């Protein structure tokens, strides 16, 4: 690929990464109500999910989504279920923590959410992107257009790696900013209320996804 094409690809990947949506909400929520490490884990897992989609384009697996309409619908349905699960989990956890009075101690996180294992953040970060049909459409409709038969496999693998790196770096920056000590400490006292708010937001995302299925 020419330098201009690499620059255009980088711009497209960056635009796709910074677009607001469930992924951004998840990283912000994790950074504020959990801790920096948990948010960074979500960021890296999200980048892994993006890399999987990029590699699927390289190896032609993404053609399944183009040729089998039910595949994209199944992916979208899975995304709706996952968003509902996350929304319910956050909402109920916030209500429970508020009832226990966890937010009455400044700087303290609710005990039920502070103990979330890192593997859960890995799962959340990966599935929030893997089950997002908009991500699938981006790689089918836009990312794949940068490839042609004249390119070497090495070039295409570098492009796939670039997609994962750009996405990871963006969400690492978000995680670092949102988990800033002064910023996070003030908001962490409101963790139960924030969990309720983020839970409702994810339920709204799920409802919009459900309507698009109908």
Secondary structure by P-SEA (a helix, b strand, c coil): ccaaaaaaaaaaaaaaaacccaaaaaaaaaaacccaaaaaaaaaaaaaaaaaaaaaaaacccccccccaaaaaaaaaaaaaaaaaaaaaaaaaaaaaaaacccccccccccccccccaaaaaaaaaaaccccaaaaaaaaccccccccccccaaaaaaaaaaaaaaaaaaaaaaaaaaacaaaaaaaccaaaaaaaaaaaaaaaaaaaaaaaac
